């Protein structure tokens, strides 16, 4: 059943005219009243109609791109590639679409807020990038938002993100990275060099990317009969400082580590800095691996062994699918595999 302006007014205990003023922002309204109206809008999931009721089912020229951190090259590369593909016929301004990059800061609440705002704006497409938060209530709320977006005609694409659980709309396309496979490749590489005492710097525990990459690492350990010691794993943010601090903690716990597996390349740079500040050489004393193959990885000294994810290609593909210019993969899901890039930051452990 469609929620009307009158329904919102009744919930907020104000007049329909007051609801209209709050939503249009063209008349001063008391802060407490405005807050009550917006809360009712959220609770009822009300979507503002366009200029005329005949256009209520139409989408706009807006495309929303959700990222965790636009300053992180991982998200910046994908967002730029998505934006490069969203032009074309159908927009009212010379065939172009307006890309709006929504920076969630990793906040589940902000993610839901942006999805609600894009729903109200009747966005032509929404692309969500990066890992999802592993929280049942949040996952269900996001899936519900995605279903409603799809029902309203918005194309939804998940880029570098697992498929959304039910009740997400079946038309939500997922281009998911093979993080498990990449994590396994990295650890297999180190094991092949002779490493057995490896520390692991994982990302935030609530993220799917964190869990999948760590599972790949543990799969490789198990396949070679190496005990997964919980003391050799430290969780932190996906940034340089976290990598630095986690490496010092790993060295405190086990000074004889011969390798550090980092959650991503930025974390790996922090790990390298901590090792150098501790008087250790890379890879002579300790090998280091990252993940993603961000542009700076090859320029690190020594160059970083990592798994290359085709971030720009994945983003461009997501943009084309969002604009209806590329076929949806079978079943609406495509797995994008990474490529192991062996460079100077890994070597045979001392004494091997």
N, C-alpha and C positions, 0 to 999 in steps of 0.2 A: 504494500500500500504506500502511495506517494505521500511524503510528509509535506504539509503546506505551511505557508507563512502564518496562518491562523493557529496551526498546531504549536508552532514555536512561541507565538504570543501567549497562548494559554499556559504552556509550560513555564514561561518566564513571568507570567502574571502581569503582562503589559499589553498595550494595544498593538494591533498589527502595524499601525503607522510608526510606532516606536521601534519595532523590529526592523522595519524598512530603513529608518534613519540610521540605526546602528550598522546595518550591513552595507549601506551605501556611503556612510561616512560623510554625509552632506549637511548634517545638522548636529549641533552640540547636544550630547546626552550625558547625564550624570554617570560617573565612573562605576558606581555600584549597579546602576541599571544596565549599563553596557556589559558588565561582567556577567550579570544574570542572563542576559539575552544570548551571549556567546556560549555560555555553559549549556543553555537549552539547545542551541544549534548543534553543539557537539553531541549531547546526549541523544538527540533525535536523528543525528546524521543528516541534517537538512542541507540540501544543495541549492544554492541560489540560481534561479532561472536567468536566462539571458535577457536582452532588451525586450523581447516579445515572447509570449508563450509558444508561438509557432517554432521558435528556435530552441526550445527547451532541451531537445535531444541532440542539438548540434555541438560539436567540439570547437574549441578556439584554436588560435595559432600558437598556443603555448606548449612547450615541451619541458617537463621537469626532469632534472638529472640529480639524483640523490647521491651524495658522497659522504664518507666519514670525515675526511679532512682534505680540503682542496690544496693545502700546502704540501701534502704528501705526494711525491711524484707518481706513486701507484694510481692514485685517484685522478690526479691532474692529467695524466696521459690519457686515461680512458675518457674523462669528461671532454677533453679537447677533441678526441677522435669521434665521439658521439655527436658533438656539436657540428663537426665538419660535414656530417651526413644528413642533417635534419632539414636542409633547404629543399626546394622542389615545388611542384605544382600543388595547389590546394590552399595556400595561405592567401590572405587578403592583401598582404603588403609585398607585392612583387614576387609571390611564390615562396617567400622565406617564412621560417618559423622562428619564434622567439625562444631561445634556450634560457632556462632559469636554473642555475646550479644551486642546489640546496645543501648547505654544509651542516650536517647533523652533529658534528663533534663527537660522534659515537654514542649519542644519547638516544635511547629507545623512544623517549617521549617526544623529542624533536622530530624523529623519523615519522611518527604517527601524525604529528602536527602538520608537517609538510605534505603528507599524503592527503590529509583533510583539506588543506588549502588548495592543492592542485585539483582535487575533486570538485571543490566549489567553483574553481575557475574553468572547469570542463576542459582540462588539458587534452590536447590531441594525443599525447603519449607521455608515459612516465618510464624512466629507466632507473632502476636501483642498482648501485654498484657495490662490490665488496661483500664480505661475509655478513651473515645474519646473526642476530642475538639469539642465543639458545635459552629462551624463556618461553614456556608454554603459553602463558597468557598473552605475552607480547606477540608471539608468532601467530596466534589465532587472530588477534586484533589486526595485524598487518594483512593476513590472508583475507580477512573480511573486507578490508579497505580495497585490496587489489581486485576482489571479485566485483565490488560495487563500481570501481573505476571501469572495469571491463564491460559491465552491463550498460554503462553510460556511453560507451563507444570509444573509450580511451584505450590505446594499445599499451600493454604493459610488458616490459622486458627486464629480466634480471640478468645482470652482466657480472660474471665472476662471483656468482651467488647461487646457492643450492635452490632447487625448485621450492616454491612456497607450499606449505601443507594445506589440506582442505580447511576451510571452504574457499580457497582461491579459485578464481575463474580458470577454466581449462585452457583459455587462450593466452594466459600469461606465459611467455616464452622464457626459458632459462638457458643461458650460456654459462655453464659452470666450469671452473678450472679444476683440473685433476690434482688437487693439493695432496691427497694421499699418495698418489703415484710419484709426484715430485719429491715429497718427503722421504719416501722409500729410496728413490734414486740417490739422493744425497748421502744417506747413511750407508747404502750399499757401496758407494764410491769410497767412503772413509774406511769401511770394513775391508774392502779390497786392498787398501794401502797398508793394512795391518793395525788399524786403530781399534781398541777395545774399551778404553776409558774415555768416553765422550760425554761432555756436558751439553744439555739442551736448554736453550733460552726460548721459551714459548711466549706467545702473545697472551692477551686477556683471556681468561678461562671461559668467558661466556660467549666467545665468538666461534662460529662454525669453522672459519679458516684455521683458527688455532687448533681446534680438536682434530681436524682432518690432517693437517701437516704433522702433528704429533703422533697420530695413529700410524702414518706412513713410516715415521722414524722407528716406532716400536715394532711394527711389522718386520722391518729389516733386522732389528736386534733379535727378535724371536726366531726368525728364519735361520740365524747363524748361532743360535744357542747362547746368546749373550744376555745376561740378567739385566732387566730394566730396573736400575736402582732409583727409587723416587728422589733421593738426595741429589741426583744429577740433573734434575729438571727444576728450573726456576721460571715462574710466570711474571710477565711485565707488560708494559705498553709496547706498541709498535714504533718505538722511536730510539734515537741514538743513546740518550741518557739511560733508558731502561737496559739497553745492551751493555753499557759500561758497568752499571751497578750490578747487574746479574752476573757478569763475568767475574767480578771481584768476589761475589758471594760463592760462585762455583769453585773458584780457586781456594777460598777459605775452607770450603767443605772437603775438597779433594785437590791438593796441590799438584798431584801427579797426572792431572788430565792431559791427554795428548791432542784432543780436538774439541772444538766448540761448534755446535750446530745452532744457527740463529734463525729466529722465526721469519725474518725478512732481511733484505740487504741493509736497510737503515740500522737495524739492530746489530747486524754483523759489523758495521763500521764502529759502533760503540764498543763492541767486543774487542776489535782489533786495537783500539785506543787503550783499553784497559790492560790488555796483554803487554803492549809496549811500555806502558807506565809501570808495569810490574816487572820490567826487565826481561821479558820473554820475547823471543823472535818468532815471526810467522813466515813460513811454516816449520822452521827448524825445530822449535820447541813445541808449538801448538798450531795445529791446522784450524782454519776457520772456513765455514761455508754459510752462504746466505740463501735467499729465495726471492725470485721475481726478475732478476737481472735488470735493475733500474739503470739509467744511463751512466751514473757515476761508478758503477761496479767495476767496469773494465779499467777505469782510471785510478782506482785505489792502488796503494802500494803495500804489498803485492796485489795484483789484480785478483778480484774475488771469484772463487768457485761458487757457482749458484745454479739455480734452475731458471731458465728463461721462460717467462710467460709472454705470449704475444698480446700485450695490453692494448696497443694501438689497433691492431687488427680486430681484436675482440670488441673494442669500443665502436669501431666503424661498423662492424657487422650488426651490433646492437642498434646503432642509429638507423641503419638501412631497414632492419626488421620493424623498428618502431614507426618508420615512415611508410611501411608497406612496400618497400622496393626490393625486398629479398624474401625468398620463401622461408616459411617457418620450418625448422628442422623436424624430422619425424618424431611424433609424440610431444613436440614442443620443447624438447630438451636436447642440448648438444654439449658434449664433454670436450673441453679444450685441454690438450695435454701440453706439458712443459718439456723443455729440452735441457739436459744437463750440460752446463758449460764449465769445463775443467780449466782452471787457471792457476796462477801462482800461489794462491793462499792455502793450498793443500799439498801435502807431501807425506812421505813415509815417516812414521814416528821414530824417534831416536831408539836405537837398540833393536829395531825390527830387522 
